[in-house]
Amino acid sequence: MKKHKISLSEEVSIFTIASVWDKFIKTLEKFKKKDLLVLDCEKLEAIDGAGIQLLLSLEKTILKESYKIKYINYSDEIKETFEKVGVSYLLVTEGDLNE
């Protein structure tokens, strides 16, 4: 399994989703079955509904293609936001997937 890492910017919102999606697509073009996409959320400070929709779309694409995805370095605030909107299942803990 090969790892592909993407560092998310400070904001994933309606204003940034086009560039974030382009980055995802360019990375996914290099994938083979069972590869792992690591989303590094260390810089991520804000995410809105459009950003969450983008991540849900990415999750759907990843699962459809039998890839794996893992979020790392997310803050408690980001975790709380995901919990509030009912998508905390996206935040797989680091021990849940082999690196």
C-alpha positions in Angstrom: 0.0 0.0 0.0 1.4 3.4 -1.0 0.6 6.5 1.0 -0.3 9.9 -0.6 -0.4 12.8 1.7 -2.2 16.1 1.2 -1.9 19.0 3.7 -5.1 20.9 4.0 -4.9 24.7 4.1 -6.2 26.9 7.0 -9.7 27.0 5.5 -11.8 24.5 3.5 -14.8 26.5 2.5 -17.0 27.6 -0.4 -14.2 30.0 -1.3 -11.4 27.3 -1.5 -13.1 24.0 -2.5 -12.3 24.3 -6.2 -8.6 24.4 -5.5 -8.8 21.7 -2.8 -10.8 19.4 -5.2 -8.2 19.9 -7.9 -5.5 18.9 -5.5 -7.5 15.8 -4.6 -8.1 14.8 -8.2 -4.5 15.2 -9.2 -3.5 13.0 -6.3 -6.1 10.4 -7.0 -4.9 10.0 -10.6 -1.8 8.4 -9.1 -3.6 5.9 -7.0 -3.8 2.1 -7.2 -6.2 -0.1 -5.4 -5.8 -0.1 -1.6 -3.6 3.0 -1.6 -4.0 5.3 1.4 -4.8 9.0 1.2 -3.6 10.9 4.3 -5.2 14.2 4.9 -3.0 16.3 7.2 -5.3 18.8 9.1 -2.5 20.4 11.1 -3.1 23.9 9.5 -6.9 23.5 9.2 -8.7 26.1 11.3 -12.0 26.5 9.6 -14.4 24.3 7.6 -17.9 25.2 6.4 -20.8 23.2 5.0 -19.3 23.3 1.5 -16.0 22.0 2.9 -17.7 19.2 4.6 -19.6 18.3 1.5 -16.3 18.3 -0.4 -14.8 15.8 2.1 -18.0 13.6 2.0 -17.7 13.6 -1.8 -14.0 12.6 -1.5 -15.0 9.9 1.0 -17.5 8.5 -1.5 -15.0 8.5 -4.3 -12.3 6.9 -2.1 -14.7 4.1 -1.0 -16.0 3.5 -4.5 -12.4 2.9 -5.8 -11.4 0.7 -2.8 -8.9 3.2 -1.6 -8.4 4.2 2.1 -8.4 7.6 3.7 -7.1 8.8 7.0 -7.2 12.3 8.7 -4.3 13.2 10.9 -3.4 16.2 13.1 -6.9 17.6 13.4 -7.7 20.0 16.3 -10.3 19.5 18.9 -12.3 22.3 17.3 -12.4 20.5 13.9 -13.3 17.2 15.7 -16.2 19.1 17.4 -17.4 20.6 14.1 -17.4 17.1 12.5 -19.3 15.7 15.5 -21.9 18.5 15.4 -22.8 17.8 11.8 -22.7 14.1 12.2 -19.7 13.2 10.2 -17.2 12.3 12.9 -16.9 8.9 11.4 -14.7 10.5 8.8 -12.0 11.1 11.4 -10.4 7.6 11.6 -7.8 7.6 14.3 -4.2 7.0 13.4 -4.2 3.5 14.9 -7.2 2.4 12.8 -5.3 2.1 9.6 -1.9 0.7 8.8 0.6 3.3 7.7 
